Amino acid sequence: MMVNIMFTGNYVQKRLLCMMRSYGISPQQHNVLSILRGQHPHPCSLGDIQERMLDRMSNATRLVDKLLEKKLVARCQCTANRRKIDITITEAGLTLLKQMEEKVPPFEELFPAISPEEATVLGQLLDKARE
């Protein structure tokens, strides 16, 4: 069962990786942008980003630096706590995520043998497995 779950995860990841690379970002950078969009318009600290990442072994500082170079995020000093750095997603970052989401193949295309009802049950079972 575990090997099957891992194999399926790799299958989906490979399909998405090709799409992400065409936009010049890594899955980890996409994860950071998604986290920041979820907080938008409020900022996130590096610690908050690191805590919410899918791969917690990723270097959030390095990822944010790369996204800064691409002008997809902005960084500024927190006014309430001068030791804290606030990170926000830029309009360019929001636009990029929207463009990418339009290119993500729908679930039905990735898994044509699974009915919508089965997909709902699968989602519920995967949620339950992570509890």
N, CA, C and O atoms as a GROMACS GRO file, in nm:
protein
  524
    1MET      N    1   0.082  -0.120   0.000
    1MET     CA    2   0.000   0.000   0.000
    1MET      C    3   0.087   0.126   0.000
    1MET      O    4   0.061   0.219  -0.076
    2MET      N    5   0.190   0.129   0.086
    2MET     CA    6   0.275   0.248   0.094
    2MET      C    7   0.347   0.275  -0.038
    2MET      O    8   0.356   0.390  -0.082
    3VAL      N    9   0.397   0.170  -0.100
    3VAL     CA   10   0.468   0.186  -0.227
    3VAL      C   11   0.372   0.241  -0.332
    3VAL      O   12   0.410   0.325  -0.414
    4ASN      N   13   0.248   0.194  -0.331
    4ASN     CA   14   0.149   0.241  -0.426
    4ASN      C   15   0.120   0.390  -0.407
    4ASN      O   16   0.111   0.464  -0.505
    5ILE      N   17   0.107   0.433  -0.283
    5ILE     CA   18   0.084   0.575  -0.254
    5ILE      C   19   0.203   0.658  -0.300
    5ILE      O   20   0.186   0.763  -0.362
    6MET      N   21   0.324   0.611  -0.270
    6MET     CA   22   0.445   0.685  -0.311
    6MET      C   23   0.458   0.688  -0.463
    6MET      O   24   0.494   0.792  -0.519
    7PHE      N   25   0.428   0.579  -0.529
    7PHE     CA   26   0.436   0.572  -0.675
    7PHE      C   27   0.337   0.671  -0.738
    7PHE      O   28   0.372   0.741  -0.833
    8THR      N   29   0.215   0.677  -0.684
    8THR     CA   30   0.114   0.769  -0.735
    8THR      C   31   0.155   0.914  -0.710
    8THR      O   32   0.136   1.000  -0.795
    9GLY      N   33   0.211   0.940  -0.592
    9GLY     CA   34   0.260   1.075  -0.562
    9GLY      C   35   0.367   1.119  -0.659
    9GLY      O   36   0.367   1.233  -0.706
   10ASN      N   37   0.459   1.029  -0.690
   10ASN     CA   38   0.565   1.060  -0.787
   10ASN      C   39   0.509   1.084  -0.926
   10ASN      O   40   0.556   1.172  -0.998
   11TYR      N   41   0.408   1.007  -0.964
   11TYR     CA   42   0.343   1.025  -1.095
   11TYR      C   43   0.286   1.166  -1.108
   11TYR      O   44   0.308   1.234  -1.208
   12VAL      N   45   0.213   1.210  -1.006
   12VAL     CA   46   0.153   1.344  -1.008
   12VAL      C   47   0.262   1.449  -1.005
   12VAL      O   48   0.256   1.547  -1.079
   13GLN      N   49   0.361   1.430  -0.919
   13GLN     CA   50   0.468   1.528  -0.906
   13GLN      C   51   0.544   1.547  -1.037
   13GLN      O   52   0.579   1.660  -1.073
   14LYS      N   53   0.571   1.439  -1.108
   14LYS     CA   54   0.641   1.450  -1.236
   14LYS      C   55   0.561   1.532  -1.336
   14LYS      O   56   0.617   1.614  -1.409
   15ARG      N   57   0.430   1.510  -1.340
   15ARG     CA   58   0.345   1.585  -1.433
   15ARG      C   59   0.347   1.734  -1.400
   15ARG      O   60   0.354   1.818  -1.489
   16LEU      N   61   0.339   1.766  -1.272
   16LEU     CA   62   0.338   1.906  -1.230
   16LEU      C   63   0.475   1.970  -1.244
   16LEU      O   64   0.486   2.089  -1.273
   17LEU      N   65   0.581   1.892  -1.223
   17LEU     CA   66   0.717   1.944  -1.232
   17LEU      C   67   0.747   1.999  -1.370
   17LEU      O   68   0.808   2.105  -1.383
   18CYS      N   69   0.704   1.930  -1.473
   18CYS     CA   70   0.726   1.978  -1.610
   18CYS      C   71   0.661   2.114  -1.631
   18CYS      O   72   0.720   2.204  -1.690
   19MET      N   73   0.538   2.128  -1.581
   19MET     CA   74   0.467   2.254  -1.595
   19MET      C   75   0.537   2.365  -1.517
   19MET      O   76   0.554   2.476  -1.569
   20MET      N   77   0.579   2.337  -1.393
   20MET     CA   78   0.645   2.439  -1.311
   20MET      C   79   0.776   2.484  -1.375
   20MET      O   80   0.807   2.603  -1.377
   21ARG      N   81   0.852   2.389  -1.426
   21ARG     CA   82   0.980   2.424  -1.489
   21ARG      C   83   0.959   2.517  -1.608
   21ARG      O   84   1.043   2.604  -1.634
   22SER      N   85   0.849   2.500  -1.680
   22SER     CA   86   0.823   2.587  -1.795
   22SER      C   87   0.800   2.732  -1.750
   22SER      O   88   0.812   2.824  -1.831
   23TYR      N   89   0.767   2.752  -1.623
   23TYR     CA   90   0.751   2.886  -1.567
   23TYR      C   91   0.875   2.932  -1.490
   23TYR      O   92   0.877   3.042  -1.434
   24GLY      N   93   0.976   2.848  -1.486
   24GLY     CA   94   1.102   2.886  -1.422
   24GLY      C   95   1.103   2.881  -1.271
   24GLY      O   96   1.185   2.948  -1.208
   25ILE      N   97   1.013   2.803  -1.211
   25ILE     CA   98   1.017   2.790  -1.066
   25ILE      C   99   1.015   2.642  -1.027
   25ILE      O  100   0.969   2.556  -1.102
   26SER      N  101   1.065   2.617  -0.908
   26SER     CA  102   1.071   2.481  -0.854
   26SER      C  103   0.942   2.452  -0.775
   26SER      O  104   0.868   2.544  -0.742
   27PRO      N  105   0.916   2.325  -0.746
   27PRO     CA  106   0.800   2.293  -0.662
   27PRO      C  107   0.807   2.361  -0.524
   27PRO      O  108   0.704   2.402  -0.470
   28GLN      N  109   0.927   2.372  -0.469
   28GLN     CA  110   0.942   2.437  -0.339
   28GLN      C  111   0.910   2.586  -0.348
   28GLN      O  112   0.847   2.642  -0.258
   29GLN      N  113   0.953   2.652  -0.457
   29GLN     CA  114   0.921   2.793  -0.476
   29GLN      C  115   0.770   2.810  -0.496
   29GLN      O  116   0.711   2.905  -0.445
   30HIS      N  117   0.709   2.718  -0.568
   30HIS     CA  118   0.564   2.721  -0.587
   30HIS      C  119   0.494   2.708  -0.452
   30HIS      O  120   0.395   2.776  -0.426
   31ASN      N  121   0.546   2.621  -0.366
   31ASN     CA  122   0.489   2.602  -0.233
   31ASN      C  123   0.495   2.732  -0.153
   31ASN      O  124   0.398   2.768  -0.087
   32VAL      N  125   0.608   2.802  -0.158
   32VAL     CA  126   0.622   2.930  -0.087
   32VAL      C  127   0.521   3.031  -0.140
   32VAL      O  128   0.454   3.099  -0.062
   33LEU      N  129   0.510   3.041  -0.272
   33LEU     CA  130   0.414   3.135  -0.331
   33LEU      C  131   0.271   3.101  -0.289
   33LEU      O  132   0.192   3.191  -0.261
   34SER      N  133   0.238   2.974  -0.285
   34SER     CA  134   0.103   2.933  -0.245
   34SER      C  135   0.075   2.968  -0.099
   34SER      O  136  -0.035   3.012  -0.066
   35ILE      N  137   0.174   2.950  -0.014
   35ILE     CA  138   0.160   2.986   0.128
   35ILE      C  139   0.135   3.136   0.139
   35ILE      O  140   0.046   3.179   0.212
   36LEU      N  141   0.214   3.215   0.068
   36LEU     CA  142   0.200   3.361   0.075
   36LEU      C  143   0.067   3.408   0.017
   36LEU      O  144   0.007   3.502   0.068
   37ARG      N  145   0.022   3.342  -0.089
   37ARG     CA  146  -0.108   3.379  -0.146
   37ARG      C  147  -0.219   3.350  -0.045
   37ARG      O  148  -0.316   3.426  -0.036
   38GLY      N  149  -0.206   3.242   0.030
   38GLY     CA  150  -0.305   3.210   0.133
   38GLY      C  151  -0.312   3.314   0.243
   38GLY      O  152  -0.416   3.328   0.307
   39GLN      N  153  -0.204   3.385   0.266
   39GLN     CA  154  -0.198   3.490   0.368
   39GLN      C  155  -0.232   3.628   0.312
   39GLN      O  156  -0.263   3.721   0.387
   40HIS      N  157  -0.226   3.641   0.180
   40HIS     CA  158  -0.241   3.771   0.113
   40HIS      C  159  -0.368   3.841   0.156
   40HIS      O  160  -0.473   3.776   0.158
   41PRO      N  161  -0.367   3.968   0.190
   41PRO     CA  162  -0.258   4.064   0.176
   41PRO      C  163  -0.167   4.073   0.299
   41PRO      O  164  -0.080   4.159   0.305
   42HIS      N  165  -0.187   3.985   0.395
   42HIS     CA  166  -0.106   3.989   0.516
   42HIS      C  167   0.030   3.923   0.493
   42HIS      O  168   0.040   3.828   0.414
   43PRO      N  169   0.134   3.972   0.560
   43PRO     CA  170   0.268   3.914   0.543
   43PRO      C  171   0.286   3.785   0.622
   43PRO      O  172   0.206   3.752   0.709
   44CYS      N  173   0.392   3.715   0.590
   44CYS     CA  174   0.434   3.593   0.660
   44CYS      C  175   0.579   3.611   0.702
   44CYS      O  176   0.656   3.678   0.632
   45SER      N  177   0.617   3.552   0.812
   45SER     CA  178   0.758   3.551   0.850
   45SER      C  179   0.823   3.427   0.787
   45SER      O  180   0.754   3.335   0.743
   46LEU      N  181   0.955   3.427   0.782
   46LEU     CA  182   1.027   3.310   0.730
   46LEU      C  183   0.993   3.185   0.812
   46LEU      O  184   0.978   3.076   0.758
   47GLY      N  185   0.982   3.203   0.943
   47GLY     CA  186   0.948   3.090   1.030
   47GLY      C  187   0.811   3.032   0.998
   47GLY      O  188   0.793   2.910   0.997
   48ASP      N  189   0.714   3.121   0.973
   48ASP     CA  190   0.579   3.076   0.936
   48ASP      C  191   0.582   2.998   0.805
   48ASP      O  192   0.517   2.894   0.792
   49ILE      N  193   0.658   3.050   0.708
   49ILE     CA  194   0.669   2.983   0.579
   49ILE      C  195   0.730   2.844   0.598
   49ILE      O  196   0.677   2.745   0.548
   50GLN      N  197   0.842   2.838   0.670
   50GLN     CA  198   0.912   2.711   0.693
   50GLN      C  199   0.819   2.609   0.759
   50GLN      O  200   0.818   2.491   0.722
   51GLU      N  201   0.741   2.654   0.855
   51GLU     CA  202   0.652   2.566   0.930
   51GLU      C  203   0.540   2.509   0.842
   51GLU      O  204   0.494   2.397   0.864
   52ARG      N  205   0.497   2.586   0.742
   52ARG     CA  206   0.384   2.545   0.659
   52ARG      C  207   0.426   2.475   0.529
   52ARG      O  208   0.340   2.431   0.453
   53MET      N  209   0.556   2.466   0.503
   53MET     CA  210   0.602   2.405   0.378
   53MET      C  211   0.574   2.255   0.376
   53MET      O  212   0.575   2.189   0.479
   54LEU      N  213   0.548   2.204   0.256
   54LEU     CA  214   0.527   2.060   0.239
   54LEU      C  215   0.654   1.984   0.274
   54LEU      O  216   0.648   1.881   0.340
   55ASP      N  217   0.769   2.035   0.230
   55ASP     CA  218   0.899   1.975   0.260
   55ASP      C  219   0.968   2.066   0.360
   55ASP      O  220   1.029   2.166   0.322
   56ARG      N  221   0.960   2.032   0.487
   56ARG     CA  222   1.014   2.120   0.591
   56ARG      C  223   1.166   2.122   0.594
   56ARG      O  224   1.225   2.200   0.668
   57MET      N  225   1.229   2.037   0.514
   57MET     CA  226   1.375   2.038   0.506
   57MET      C  227   1.424   2.142   0.405
   57MET      O  228   1.544   2.166   0.394
   58SER      N  229   1.332   2.203   0.332
   58SER     CA  230   1.371   2.307   0.236
   58SER      C  231   1.423   2.429   0.310
   58SER      O  232   1.382   2.457   0.422
   59ASN      N  233   1.513   2.501   0.246
   59ASN     CA  234   1.571   2.622   0.302
   59ASN      C  235   1.484   2.741   0.261
   59ASN      O  236   1.497   2.793   0.151
   60ALA      N  237   1.394   2.783   0.351
   60ALA     CA  238   1.299   2.890   0.320
   60ALA      C  239   1.370   3.020   0.285
   60ALA      O  240   1.326   3.093   0.196
   61THR      N  241   1.480   3.051   0.353
   61THR     CA  242   1.554   3.175   0.325
   61THR      C  243   1.605   3.177   0.182
   61THR      O  244   1.588   3.276   0.111
   62ARG      N  245   1.666   3.068   0.140
   62ARG     CA  246   1.718   3.060   0.003
   62ARG      C  247   1.605   3.067  -0.100
   62ARG      O  248   1.618   3.133  -0.202
   63LEU      N  249   1.494   2.999  -0.071
   63LEU     CA  250   1.380   3.001  -0.163
   63LEU      C  251   1.323   3.141  -0.178
   63LEU      O  252   1.292   3.185  -0.289
   64VAL      N  253   1.309   3.212  -0.066
   64VAL     CA  254   1.258   3.349  -0.070
   64VAL      C  255   1.355   3.439  -0.146
   64VAL      O  256   1.312   3.524  -0.223
   65ASP      N  257   1.485   3.421  -0.125
   65ASP     CA  258   1.584   3.501  -0.198
   65ASP      C  259   1.569   3.482  -0.349
   65ASP      O  260   1.575   3.579  -0.424
   66LYS      N  261   1.550   3.358  -0.392
   66LYS     CA  262   1.531   3.330  -0.536
   66LYS      C  263   1.404   3.397  -0.588
   66LYS      O  264   1.402   3.452  -0.698
   67LEU      N  265   1.298   3.392  -0.508
   67LEU     CA  266   1.171   3.454  -0.549
   67LEU      C  267   1.182   3.607  -0.550
   67LEU      O  268   1.116   3.674  -0.630
   68LEU      N  269   1.263   3.661  -0.460
   68LEU     CA  270   1.289   3.806  -0.459
   68LEU      C  271   1.358   3.849  -0.589
   68LEU      O  272   1.322   3.950  -0.649
   69GLU      N  273   1.458   3.770  -0.631
   69GLU     CA  274   1.529   3.799  -0.756
   69GLU      C  275   1.433   3.803  -0.875
   69GLU      O  276   1.452   3.880  -0.969
   70LYS      N  277   1.330   3.719  -0.869
   70LYS     CA  278   1.232   3.712  -0.978
   70LYS      C  279   1.118   3.812  -0.959
   70LYS      O  280   1.027   3.820  -1.041
   71LYS      N  281   1.124   3.890  -0.849
   71LYS     CA  282   1.024   3.991  -0.816
   71LYS      C  283   0.884   3.930  -0.795
   71LYS      O  284   0.783   3.993  -0.824
   72LEU      N  285   0.882   3.808  -0.743
   72LEU     CA  286   0.756   3.740  -0.716
   72LEU      C  287   0.712   3.757  -0.571
   72LEU      O  288   0.596   3.735  -0.537
   73VAL      N  289   0.807   3.798  -0.485
   73VAL     CA  290   0.777   3.828  -0.345
   73VAL      C  291   0.849   3.957  -0.307
   73VAL      O  292   0.942   4.001  -0.374
   74ALA      N  293   0.804   4.016  -0.196
   74ALA     CA  294   0.868   4.136  -0.142
   74ALA      C  295   0.903   4.108   0.004
   74ALA      O  296   0.836   4.031   0.072
   75ARG      N  297   1.010   4.173   0.049
   75ARG     CA  298   1.056   4.153   0.186
   75ARG      C  299   1.072   4.291   0.249
   75ARG      O  300   1.129   4.382   0.188
   76CYS      N  301   1.023   4.306   0.372
   76CYS     CA  302   1.044   4.432   0.445
   76CYS      C  303   1.046   4.403   0.595
   76CYS      O  304   1.000   4.299   0.641
   77GLN      N  305   1.101   4.498   0.668
   77GLN     CA  306   1.111   4.483   0.813
   77GLN      C  307   0.975   4.504   0.876
   77GLN      O  308   0.903   4.597   0.839
   78CYS      N  309   0.939   4.419   0.970
   78CYS     CA  310   0.812   4.429   1.042
   78CYS      C  311   0.813   4.556   1.126
   78CYS      O  312   0.910   4.582   1.198
   79THR      N  313   0.707   4.634   1.118
   79THR     CA  314   0.702   4.759   1.195
   79THR      C  315   0.680   4.733   1.344
   79THR      O  316   0.726   4.810   1.428
   80ALA      N  317   0.610   4.625   1.378
   80ALA     CA  318   0.582   4.594   1.518
   80ALA      C  319   0.700   4.527   1.589
   80ALA      O  320   0.714   4.538   1.711
   81ASN      N  321   0.785   4.457   1.513
   81ASN     CA  322   0.898   4.386   1.571
   81ASN      C  323   1.016   4.399   1.475
   81ASN      O  324   1.022   4.328   1.374
   82ARG      N  325   1.108   4.486   1.506
   82ARG     CA  326   1.217   4.519   1.413
   82ARG      C  327   1.310   4.400   1.385
   82ARG      O  328   1.388   4.405   1.289
   83ARG      N  329   1.303   4.295   1.467
   83ARG     CA  330   1.386   4.177   1.443
   83ARG      C  331   1.323   4.081   1.342
   83ARG      O  332   1.387   3.988   1.294
   84LYS      N  333   1.198   4.105   1.311
   84LYS     CA  334   1.122   4.015   1.223
   84LYS      C  335   1.117   4.072   1.081
   84LYS      O  336   1.104   4.193   1.062
   85ILE      N  337   1.127   3.984   0.983
   85ILE     CA  338   1.117   4.022   0.842
   85ILE      C  339   0.983   3.972   0.788
   85ILE      O  340   0.949   3.855   0.804
   86ASP      N  341   0.908   4.062   0.726
   86ASP     CA  342   0.780   4.026   0.665
   86ASP      C  343   0.799   3.994   0.517
   86ASP      O  344   0.870   4.066   0.446
   87ILE      N  345   0.736   3.888   0.473
   87ILE     CA  346   0.741   3.846   0.333
   87ILE      C  347   0.598   3.850   0.279
   87ILE      O  348   0.506   3.798   0.342
   88THR      N  349   0.581   3.912   0.162
   88THR     CA  350   0.450   3.916   0.097
   88THR      C  351   0.465   3.875  -0.049
   88THR      O  352   0.573   3.888  -0.108
   89ILE      N  353   0.358   3.827  -0.106
   89ILE     CA  354   0.358   3.794  -0.249
   89ILE      C  355   0.326   3.921  -0.327
   89ILE      O  356   0.242   4.000  -0.286
   90THR      N  357   0.393   3.940  -0.439
   90THR     CA  358   0.370   4.057  -0.523
   90THR      C  359   0.258   4.027  -0.624
   90THR      O  360   0.214   3.913  -0.637
   91GLU      N  361   0.214   4.132  -0.693
   91GLU     CA  362   0.114   4.112  -0.799
   91GLU      C  363   0.168   4.018  -0.905
   91GLU      O  364   0.093   3.936  -0.960
   92ALA      N  365   0.298   4.029  -0.935
   92ALA     CA  366   0.360   3.939  -1.033
   92ALA      C  367   0.352   3.794  -0.985
   92ALA      O  368   0.328   3.703  -1.065
   93GLY      N  369   0.372   3.772  -0.855
   93GLY     CA  370   0.362   3.637  -0.799
   93GLY      C  371   0.220   3.583  -0.807
   93GLY      O  372   0.199   3.466  -0.839
   94LEU      N  373   0.122   3.669  -0.776
   94LEU     CA  374  -0.018   3.628  -0.786
   94LEU      C  375  -0.056   3.593  -0.929
   94LEU      O  376  -0.126   3.495  -0.955
   95THR      N  377  -0.009   3.676  -1.023
   95THR     CA  378  -0.037   3.653  -1.165
   95THR      C  379   0.024   3.522  -1.211
   95THR      O  380  -0.040   3.445  -1.282
   96LEU      N  381   0.148   3.496  -1.170
   96LEU     CA  382   0.215   3.372  -1.209
   96LEU      C  383   0.139   3.250  -1.159
   96LEU      O  384   0.117   3.155  -1.234
   97LEU      N  385   0.097   3.253  -1.032
   97LEU     CA  386   0.022   3.139  -0.978
   97LEU      C  387  -0.108   3.117  -1.056
   97LEU      O  388  -0.145   3.003  -1.084
   98LYS      N  389  -0.175   3.225  -1.090
   98LYS     CA  390  -0.300   3.213  -1.166
   98LYS      C  391  -0.273   3.151  -1.303
   98LYS      O  392  -0.348   3.063  -1.347
   99GLN      N  393  -0.168   3.196  -1.370
   99GLN     CA  394  -0.133   3.141  -1.501
   99GLN      C  395  -0.100   2.992  -1.490
   99GLN      O  396  -0.140   2.912  -1.574
  100MET      N  397  -0.026   2.957  -1.385
  100MET     CA  398   0.013   2.818  -1.367
  100MET      C  399  -0.109   2.730  -1.340
  100MET      O  400  -0.120   2.619  -1.393
  101GLU      N  401  -0.201   2.778  -1.258
  101GLU     CA  402  -0.319   2.699  -1.224
  101GLU      C  403  -0.405   2.671  -1.347
  101GLU      O  404  -0.472   2.569  -1.354
  102GLU      N  405  -0.402   2.763  -1.442
  102GLU     CA  406  -0.478   2.742  -1.566
  102GLU      C  407  -0.417   2.629  -1.649
  102GLU      O  408  -0.484   2.572  -1.734
  103LYS      N  409  -0.290   2.598  -1.626
  103LYS     CA  410  -0.219   2.494  -1.701
  103LYS      C  411  -0.217   2.358  -1.630
  103LYS      O  412  -0.178   2.258  -1.690
  104VAL      N  413  -0.260   2.354  -1.504
  104VAL     CA  414  -0.259   2.228  -1.430
  104VAL      C  415  -0.365   2.136  -1.490
  104VAL      O  416  -0.481   2.174  -1.503
  105PRO      N  417  -0.324   2.016  -1.528
  105PRO     CA  418  -0.424   1.925  -1.585
  105PRO      C  419  -0.530   1.890  -1.481
  105PRO      O  420  -0.497   1.867  -1.364
  106PRO      N  421  -0.656   1.886  -1.521
  106PRO     CA  422  -0.761   1.851  -1.424
  106PRO      C  423  -0.745   1.708  -1.376
  106PRO      O  424  -0.686   1.623  -1.444
  107PHE      N  425  -0.798   1.682  -1.259
  107PHE     CA  426  -0.788   1.549  -1.198
  107PHE      C  427  -0.837   1.441  -1.295
  107PHE      O  428  -0.778   1.333  -1.305
  108GLU      N  429  -0.946   1.472  -1.366
  108GLU     CA  430  -1.005   1.375  -1.459
  108GLU      C  431  -0.907   1.337  -1.570
  108GLU      O  432  -0.910   1.225  -1.621
  109GLU      N  433  -0.820   1.431  -1.608
  109GLU     CA  434  -0.721   1.403  -1.712
  109GLU      C  435  -0.606   1.319  -1.658
  109GLU      O  436  -0.555   1.230  -1.726
  110LEU      N  437  -0.565   1.348  -1.535
  110LEU     CA  438  -0.457   1.271  -1.473
  110LEU      C  439  -0.501   1.129  -1.440
  110LEU      O  440  -0.423   1.034  -1.452
  111PHE      N  441  -0.626   1.115  -1.399
  111PHE     CA  442  -0.678   0.985  -1.355
  111PHE      C  443  -0.813   0.957  -1.421
  111PHE      O  444  -0.916   0.959  -1.353
  112PRO      N  445  -0.814   0.931  -1.551
  112PRO     CA  446  -0.942   0.914  -1.621
  112PRO      C  447  -1.024   0.792  -1.575
  112PRO      O  448  -1.145   0.788  -1.597
  113ALA      N  449  -0.961   0.695  -1.512
  113ALA     CA  450  -1.033   0.575  -1.468
  113ALA      C  451  -1.107   0.595  -1.336
  113ALA      O  452  -1.182   0.508  -1.293
  114ILE      N  453  -1.087   0.710  -1.271
  114ILE     CA  454  -1.150   0.737  -1.141
  114ILE      C  455  -1.271   0.828  -1.163
  114ILE      O  456  -1.258   0.937  -1.221
  115SER      N  457  -1.387   0.784  -1.116
  115SER     CA  458  -1.510   0.863  -1.130
  115SER      C  459  -1.507   0.980  -1.031
  115SER      O  460  -1.430   0.977  -0.935
  116PRO      N  461  -1.589   1.083  -1.052
  116PRO     CA  462  -1.596   1.194  -0.956
  116PRO      C  463  -1.631   1.147  -0.815
  116PRO      O  464  -1.578   1.199  -0.717
  117GLU      N  465  -1.720   1.050  -0.805
  117GLU     CA  466  -1.758   0.998  -0.673
  117GLU      C  467  -1.638   0.929  -0.606
  117GLU      O  468  -1.613   0.947  -0.487
  118GLU      N  469  -1.565   0.850  -0.685
  118GLU     CA  470  -1.446   0.783  -0.632
  118GLU      C  471  -1.339   0.885  -0.592
  118GLU      O  472  -1.268   0.865  -0.494
  119ALA      N  473  -1.328   0.993  -0.668
  119ALA     CA  474  -1.230   1.098  -0.636
  119ALA      C  475  -1.264   1.162  -0.502
  119ALA      O  476  -1.174   1.191  -0.423
  120THR      N  477  -1.392   1.184  -0.477
  120THR     CA  478  -1.434   1.241  -0.349
  120THR      C  479  -1.397   1.148  -0.234
  120THR      O  480  -1.343   1.192  -0.133
  121VAL      N  481  -1.426   1.020  -0.250
  121VAL     CA  482  -1.393   0.921  -0.147
  121VAL      C  483  -1.241   0.913  -0.128
  121VAL      O  484  -1.193   0.906  -0.016
  122LEU      N  485  -1.167   0.914  -0.239
  122LEU     CA  486  -1.020   0.909  -0.231
  122LEU      C  487  -0.967   1.027  -0.151
  122LEU      O  488  -0.881   1.010  -0.065
  123GLY      N  489  -1.018   1.146  -0.179
  123GLY     CA  490  -0.975   1.265  -0.105
  123GLY      C  491  -1.003   1.252   0.044
  123GLY      O  492  -0.920   1.287   0.127
  124GLN      N  493  -1.121   1.200   0.077
  124GLN     CA  494  -1.156   1.181   0.218
  124GLN      C  495  -1.065   1.079   0.285
  124GLN      O  496  -1.022   1.098   0.399
  125LEU      N  497  -1.035   0.971   0.214
  125LEU     CA  498  -0.947   0.868   0.271
  125LEU      C  499  -0.805   0.920   0.291
  125LEU      O  500  -0.741   0.890   0.392
  126LEU      N  501  -0.755   0.999   0.195
  126LEU     CA  502  -0.621   1.056   0.210
  126LEU      C  503  -0.616   1.154   0.326
  126LEU      O  504  -0.518   1.157   0.401
  127ASP      N  505  -0.721   1.235   0.342
  127ASP     CA  506  -0.728   1.326   0.458
  127ASP      C  507  -0.727   1.245   0.587
  127ASP      O  508  -0.655   1.279   0.682
  128LYS      N  509  -0.805   1.140   0.591
  128LYS     CA  510  -0.813   1.055   0.711
  128LYS      C  511  -0.679   0.990   0.742
  128LYS      O  512  -0.641   0.977   0.858
  129ALA      N  513  -0.607   0.948   0.637
  129ALA     CA  514  -0.477   0.883   0.657
  129ALA      C  515  -0.376   0.977   0.722
  129ALA      O  516  -0.286   0.932   0.792
  130ARG      N  517  -0.391   1.108   0.698
  130ARG     CA  518  -0.296   1.205   0.754
  130ARG      C  519  -0.335   1.254   0.894
  130ARG      O  520  -0.260   1.331   0.954
  131GLU      N  521  -0.448   1.211   0.945
  131GLU     CA  522  -0.492   1.257   1.079
  131GLU      C  523  -0.405   1.201   1.188
  131GLU      O  524  -0.428   1.229   1.306
   0.00000   0.00000   0.00000
